[in-house]
C-alpha cells in the first residue's frame, strides 16, 4: 500500500465508492519486520475498519450505535449539568478515533544514512593524470544498482547495535554542542625517526611504541631507547612522496601468535600496492622475522599516488584496509577504465576492504561482505573513495570515521555509525562527488559523470586555502575519537588535521550519524600532520614527516 496524506477523507468528500480503490487511500506504518502496524481502510459500504497490529479488523458499528443513542437522549435532558455531560460525549464520539503511526518518519530513522565522496594521501594533488597500463571497467551495471540491504549477521554485534538504535529512536537527540577544547601540546617520543608516517602499540606491549618510517623500517621505541623491529626497505618503493611503507596493524592476539600486517608500495614493475603478513621473530621477541609470510592483497598500480595505506583490525576482529583510487587526477586516465576505479565494484581501488586473514581459500574475503553475491569483488565493504588517508573506529562505540582527501576543492570526513553496520555497502561518491558537490563543478573533473542514485555524504567538509576551517588546507589527515584518561575534557571528541595546515579540527559525535559543528584548535609543537596514532589506553599521537612523533597532552 502507498502512504498518503493523513487527512480525514470523509470530511473532504473524497471517499472512494469501491473497495478496489483502497490502495489509494490506505494510510500505513510498517515496522522493521515489514508487518503493518496500523492503517485505515474505507470499504465499499462505507463502514470504517481499523487494521490493527497483526492484521486483525475491528468493526466499529457498536461504537457508532452507542454515540447515536447518546445524541438522541439530548432532547430529553433538561438540566444544565446534563447538557454539559452530553456535549462532552457527543464531541468525543464525533471525533476521529483512528490510530495513527508515523514511525516511518520518526526520529533516528537513518536520517543521516547518506552516501558520501572522496580522498588523497599525504601531499596535495595537482589533479594531473599520469600514464599507466590500460584497463577496462567491467561490472558497472552492478555498480550503479542500489546498494544491498545490511545483513544483521554480517558482523559481530551488528544486530544488537541495530536493535539498540531502534529502541532509542524515540529518545530525544543527544546534545550536539561543539566541543570546548583545553590547551594542548605535543610531548615528543624519544628517538630519531626519518619521515615517520604512523605510530601504534602492540597488544600486550603497553610500554612499547612502534613507529613506521616511509622508507620501509619499523622502529620499536621503549623508555630505554629504540631499535629496528623490521626493515623491508629493499622491498618498498618510496621514491615518490605518496609511496612507501604506509600502514601497520598488529593482530588482536599478537602477544600470543606474533602476527602483524603491513601496507606498502612494492619495488616492482607495477609498483604494486601490497598488504602482507609478517611474524615476530621466534628467537627475539623484540624484533620481527623479515620473511614475508604471504600477501593478502597485491594491486598493480597505474599511477604512483593515491595509495591509501591504512589498515586496522575492526571491532569484529577482521582486518580492514583502505585503498586509493589508483592515482592520477579525477580517477581518470590510462588504467582507470570508463567510469574510474572508485565506482567500479570489479576493482579493489578506491575501496574500504574487509578481510579475514585466515580465509586464504576465499581470497581473504570476510564472511558477510556485501558484494560476495557476485555483483562485485567479495573483499569490498564500501566504495567510492578517492584516497582515504587515515580512518579509525571509535573504540567505545565502534563508529567508523574516514578522512578522504579531495581533488582540488574539498576535504572531507565521513561517519559510518556502528548502528548502521559500519556503512556496509555504502557508496562514498567519488568520482562523481567531491565533498557535497559534483566533482565536475568543484574540481573540473568534467566529461566523466556516471549515474549515482544515492551516496553517503560526509559529515564534515572544508575547502582549501586561507579561509578554510583549517587554514591553508590541501589534504585531510583523518584522526581518532579520544578515549584516553589523561585529558577528561577531550573524551568523545574526534580530532583531525590537514597535511598543509598548522590547524586542527574537532567534532563531537552526537549519535544517529550526526556530529557537532567543527571547531578549529591548535596543538603546541604540532601542525601539518602526516598521521595520527592511538595507543592501548586511547591516548592520541601526532606524526609529522619532519621526524616529530609525540603524544597529545594538556598544557
Steps between C-alpha positions, in 0.01 A plus 500: 500500500610856438540751780264796455433832664345449844163668435148403592387437145140460611487869590676597177238318296764291327399160635508242219194294413667171434723274705732473201617853581615408849867515399472868416364584843687269737709673762764262623794473730728199488747375754850377431363150449275618217178433695231765466454670837187709433289628214157629408299327230170629352275227367242511225200515736650791687588314818837597643725230636826534691783274388665420830842341572501143376258583217174455699195710401292664776154609382386826653121459453445464877683823578300696242170354635591602853582855391171526309305399812672770703412764244131390505484545878575871468133583431398359839768661711400829661742578772809704425741249645359231270558723200867536597545127539325433170711754318815328616378158385375626163829679436700191588290269286501731201880516487731284294600191699760382256830365630777677313862396482777710348787266578627521146595864553578491871825618653812296461385308192818513296467875453874513442541174306616691199778413264810713456806591285883476463877537601891542475808397705791703631591805286238682296397383155549705187224311322726401211436155355811288453562226247464133589375168365151501353217311662131444444225561751268199503203469726373858485138390476545351844671813625206719406243284678361590840728383776393180675310487825720430803497143628450495878755223541763654272716606789527430868258705709339664193155365580514606863624844398211542258252390766643752743468773239134409439426491871638850544336646189240686706752637747593868479816563296828524686648842555692606193687802633843558346780379727688740723863395490768555761843637410708218352860430417710219357721290728761347271611139503870446542686384195593616152266414215530551125174602335269321744143443377335308786532396863319230695538244780484122494244311711662384822789749462385819679854627557602493134416718201549403137580779256461436126752674273402560139818350355412155637614475862299447821668632812430359847514770768523441875593711798858383467546573131405384152589216266402367159203266521468434124684631194350417158636807322644273228141403407344845535475760226509843665633722222185713476350677798182291525685170474671295764421291805167661590320287759540250785242292687574250777275199532268528806667185637851619417638431847432129439531448122745777402310583179491848346419654163645784293391707199769619258569591139727233357825545314369314196420561135147618581583649840227284650300600806560209739342380824729235647529294817813476713581331831694582811841334512505156660832577668469871588163624635609860437551455125309369201593222263569677167349209306172597334246232593244577228331779309131559559469778241721583201372776269697609191497879530432708187646819656722571798261705715170437682611180668289516816711291734324476833399165646361401839309225673138596556259429786403180315856363510542531122778688320374820334701664220457835324618530139531808279353534151824410324639848454518770239223757525120476486524116509557524127756407240681182396413207723187653654243381249192684382351572841813510714612257768308633798154432349606167348408208724729272300803701613651512851622859451309779674347263753470404862582130519411256774731198510527180699872420530415132553280462190758446227267268310251785446758761405499617863147640460322516835162332540212749482655739248227662287619412149581133551185422297690565177405863437851603597821369650440319830771690692317834462311651793441853364602696191518844340815617685774712347789464743397408856802632686434377851173371635418351839243327718384667820617245756194566723215513246651327197405794276720527191650839400666533158724784388493515119731735309331718240599599149540879473215642706368302800639283778259277686432288806234228474332314785362145481335425836522153650118505517489498117740203478796732439369624166471152349483533121513881508603708200702803615450670165837555333560567212154644448510706819772692680387610843128571456533631145522340161867456424451663160404830662738474795821391328444500128479122469278540193372252248508201734180504701336163565151465642505472881152484645609530862825549682619529858568869558779617730423651839784753476630678190752782479658678209852598408693817569516771763124521562456130570398356837862379511689792352718411203342154472566280198494134615301369797657270758236293677539450874334329797236545765685566824421234762798541729497600868770766514282780352140457625375808310604334174310173544259420220647764265617405152824675397626547145754711314641586159842438350529863386359677808624577850138494621306203628127431497265334748139382509290322756297197394136558590348162413291401201781573258512867601791712618529847646620801309877466455733724698856606427775462761877471524749262658823658615795335326282329236345602169503363145440143621587210273304275732345445842549199723327337797646292782349218705356746754330721242755782518564671165817592313603726213757396239680744269727423206772719651564226758267621776300232681325601819209440734228764537490627859339789685708812545 
